[in-house]
């Protein structure tokens, strides 16, 4: 089974949170940083779930709505 990876742009769009807020959450050690490939953060489902919890986002609803950016 292949692991699905997501860019920070995709994650931010899905959660409806600006990219700089996701970056800050990592820099401030609020959530663990995801795996890095070729100098880019790549997120797996578990990372997205942690970020959703951190930002108090209902992930099921966000996925259903397709994500809205603030």
KOLTOR-581804 format. One record per atom (N, C-alpha, C): residue in three letters; chain; x negated, y, z. Coordinates in nm, 3 decimals. Layout:
N
   code   unit         u         v         w
    ALA      A         X         Y         Z
...
% end
This chain:
70
   code   unit         u         v         w
    UNK      A    -0.084    -0.119     0.000
    UNK      A     0.000     0.000     0.000
    UNK      A    -0.089     0.125     0.000
    UNK      A    -0.063     0.215    -0.094
    UNK      A    -0.141     0.337    -0.105
    UNK      A    -0.093     0.441    -0.005
    UNK      A    -0.190     0.514     0.050
    UNK      A    -0.158     0.625     0.140
    UNK      A    -0.133     0.749     0.056
    UNK      A    -0.026     0.819     0.084
    UNK      A     0.008     0.944     0.014
    UNK      A    -0.061     1.060     0.084
    UNK      A    -0.132     1.143     0.009
    UNK      A    -0.197     1.261     0.063
    UNK      A    -0.129     1.386     0.010
    UNK      A    -0.124     1.489     0.094
    UNK      A    -0.059     1.615     0.059
    UNK      A    -0.156     1.730     0.081
    UNK      A    -0.150     1.832    -0.004
    UNK      A    -0.232     1.952     0.014
    UNK      A    -0.168     2.042     0.118
    UNK      A    -0.245     2.141     0.163
    UNK      A    -0.191     2.235     0.261
    UNK      A    -0.076     2.315     0.200
    UNK      A    -0.083     2.342     0.070
    UNK      A     0.027     2.415     0.004
    UNK      A     0.156     2.334     0.008
    UNK      A     0.144     2.204    -0.018
    UNK      A     0.263     2.118    -0.015
    UNK      A     0.320     2.107     0.126
    UNK      A     0.232     2.095     0.224
    UNK      A     0.276     2.083     0.364
    UNK      A     0.342     2.213     0.409
    UNK      A     0.281     2.325     0.376
    UNK      A     0.337     2.452     0.419
    UNK      A     0.474     2.477     0.356
    UNK      A     0.487     2.440     0.228
    UNK      A     0.615     2.454     0.158
    UNK      A     0.721     2.365     0.222
    UNK      A     0.685     2.241     0.251
    UNK      A     0.778     2.147     0.311
    UNK      A     0.827     2.195     0.447
    UNK      A     0.734     2.244     0.530
    UNK      A     0.770     2.286     0.666
    UNK      A     0.827     2.427     0.672
    UNK      A     0.812     2.503     0.564
    UNK      A     0.861     2.641     0.566
    UNK      A     0.775     2.730     0.652
    UNK      A     0.645     2.700     0.655
    UNK      A     0.549     2.773     0.739
    UNK      A     0.437     2.822     0.647
    UNK      A     0.392     2.945     0.665
    UNK      A     0.284     2.999     0.582
    UNK      A     0.156     2.919     0.602
    UNK      A     0.077     2.908     0.496
    UNK      A    -0.048     2.832     0.502
    UNK      A    -0.140     2.882     0.611
    UNK      A    -0.148     3.013     0.631
    UNK      A    -0.239     3.065     0.732
    UNK      A    -0.199     3.020     0.873
    UNK      A    -0.070     2.995     0.895
    UNK      A    -0.026     2.945     1.026
    UNK      A    -0.071     2.801     1.047
    UNK      A    -0.068     2.721     0.940
    UNK      A    -0.116     2.583     0.949
    UNK      A    -0.266     2.583     0.977
    UNK      A    -0.340     2.666     0.903
    UNK      A    -0.485     2.677     0.925
    UNK      A    -0.516     2.719     1.068
    UNK      A    -0.442     2.817     1.118
    UNK      A    -0.466     2.865     1.254
    UNK      A    -0.439     2.756     1.357
    UNK      A    -0.337     2.676     1.336
    UNK      A    -0.306     2.568     1.430
    UNK      A    -0.424     2.472     1.443
    UNK      A    -0.496     2.450     1.333
    UNK      A    -0.615     2.364     1.338
    UNK      A    -0.730     2.436     1.407
    UNK      A    -0.756     2.559     1.368
    UNK      A    -0.869     2.635     1.425
    UNK      A    -0.854     2.655     1.575
    UNK      A    -0.731     2.673     1.620
    UNK      A    -0.704     2.694     1.762
    UNK      A    -0.691     2.563     1.838
    UNK      A    -0.713     2.452     1.769
    UNK      A    -0.705     2.318     1.829
    UNK      A    -0.568     2.286     1.886
    UNK      A    -0.464     2.342     1.825
    UNK      A    -0.327     2.312     1.866
    UNK      A    -0.285     2.175     1.813
    UNK      A    -0.336     2.141     1.695
    UNK      A    -0.312     2.009     1.635
    UNK      A    -0.444     1.962     1.575
    UNK      A    -0.466     1.830     1.571
    UNK      A    -0.592     1.780     1.514
    UNK      A    -0.600     1.811     1.364
    UNK      A    -0.721     1.831     1.316
    UNK      A    -0.742     1.855     1.174
    UNK      A    -0.724     1.725     1.097
    UNK      A    -0.670     1.734     0.976
    UNK      A    -0.653     1.615     0.894
    UNK      A    -0.786     1.574     0.831
    UNK      A    -0.783     1.467     0.756
    UNK      A    -0.901     1.420     0.685
    UNK      A    -0.939     1.522     0.578
    UNK      A    -1.068     1.533     0.550
    UNK      A    -1.115     1.629     0.451
    UNK      A    -1.180     1.554     0.336
    UNK      A    -1.132     1.580     0.214
    UNK      A    -1.187     1.524     0.091
    UNK      A    -1.238     1.639     0.006
    UNK      A    -1.362     1.631    -0.036
    UNK      A    -1.421     1.732    -0.124
    UNK      A    -1.400     1.875    -0.070
    UNK      A    -1.411     1.890     0.062
    UNK      A    -1.397     2.021     0.124
    UNK      A    -1.256     2.071     0.140
    UNK      A    -1.157     1.988     0.113
    UNK      A    -1.016     2.028     0.125
    UNK      A    -0.945     1.941     0.226
    UNK      A    -0.861     2.003     0.308
    UNK      A    -0.780     1.927     0.402
    UNK      A    -0.672     1.853     0.325
    UNK      A    -0.660     1.726     0.353
    UNK      A    -0.556     1.645     0.290
    UNK      A    -0.475     1.579     0.401
    UNK      A    -0.345     1.595     0.395
    UNK      A    -0.256     1.554     0.502
    UNK      A    -0.185     1.423     0.468
    UNK      A    -0.169     1.338     0.570
    UNK      A    -0.087     1.218     0.557
    UNK      A     0.040     1.241     0.638
    UNK      A     0.133     1.149     0.629
    UNK      A     0.263     1.167     0.695
    UNK      A     0.250     1.195     0.845
    UNK      A     0.159     1.127     0.913
    UNK      A     0.142     1.148     1.058
    UNK      A     0.098     1.291     1.088
    UNK      A     0.012     1.348     1.003
    UNK      A    -0.030     1.488     1.020
    UNK      A     0.088     1.583     1.004
    UNK      A     0.172     1.555     0.906
    UNK      A     0.289     1.638     0.880
    UNK      A     0.385     1.631     0.998
    UNK      A     0.402     1.513     1.054
    UNK      A     0.491     1.498     1.170
    UNK      A     0.438     1.575     1.290
    UNK      A     0.306     1.574     1.313
    UNK      A     0.248     1.651     1.425
    UNK      A     0.268     1.800     1.403
    UNK      A     0.246     1.846     1.280
    UNK      A     0.267     1.988     1.251
    UNK      A     0.413     2.027     1.267
    UNK      A     0.503     1.943     1.221
    UNK      A     0.646     1.971     1.236
    UNK      A     0.682     1.986     1.383
    UNK      A     0.629     1.897     1.465
    UNK      A     0.656     1.906     1.609
    UNK      A     0.596     2.035     1.666
    UNK      A     0.475     2.068     1.627
    UNK      A     0.409     2.189     1.676
    UNK      A     0.490     2.314     1.640
    UNK      A     0.542     2.319     1.518
    UNK      A     0.616     2.436     1.472
    UNK      A     0.767     2.425     1.498
    UNK      A     0.808     2.321     1.570
    UNK      A     0.950     2.299     1.603
    UNK      A     1.036     2.294     1.477
    UNK      A     0.990     2.219     1.379
    UNK      A     1.062     2.203     1.253
    UNK      A     1.125     2.065     1.251
    UNK      A     1.253     2.058     1.217
    UNK      A     1.321     1.930     1.199
    UNK      A     1.277     1.876     1.063
    UNK      A     1.186     1.779     1.066
    UNK      A     1.126     1.728     0.944
    UNK      A     1.229     1.666     0.850
    UNK      A     1.325     1.593     0.903
    UNK      A     1.428     1.531     0.818
    UNK      A     1.507     1.639     0.744
    UNK      A     1.542     1.745     0.815
    UNK      A     1.616     1.854     0.751
    UNK      A     1.529     1.927     0.649
    UNK      A     1.402     1.951     0.685
    UNK      A     1.311     2.019     0.592
    UNK      A     1.293     1.939     0.464
    UNK      A     1.279     1.808     0.476
    UNK      A     1.264     1.723     0.358
    UNK      A     1.392     1.725     0.274
    UNK      A     1.508     1.725     0.339
    UNK      A     1.634     1.728     0.267
    UNK      A     1.653     1.860     0.191
    UNK      A     1.607     1.968     0.251
    UNK      A     1.621     2.100     0.189
    UNK      A     1.510     2.128     0.088
    UNK      A     1.408     2.045     0.087
    UNK      A     1.298     2.067    -0.006
    UNK      A     1.197     2.168     0.042
    UNK      A     1.209     2.216     0.165
    UNK      A     1.113     2.310     0.222
    UNK      A     1.137     2.452     0.175
    UNK      A     1.133     2.544     0.265
    UNK      A     1.148     2.688     0.235
    UNK      A     1.032     2.760     0.300
    UNK      A     0.967     2.848     0.228
    UNK      A     0.852     2.922     0.279
    UNK      A     0.898     3.050     0.347
    UNK      A     0.839     3.080     0.466
    UNK      A     0.876     3.203     0.537
    UNK      A     0.800     3.323     0.489
% end
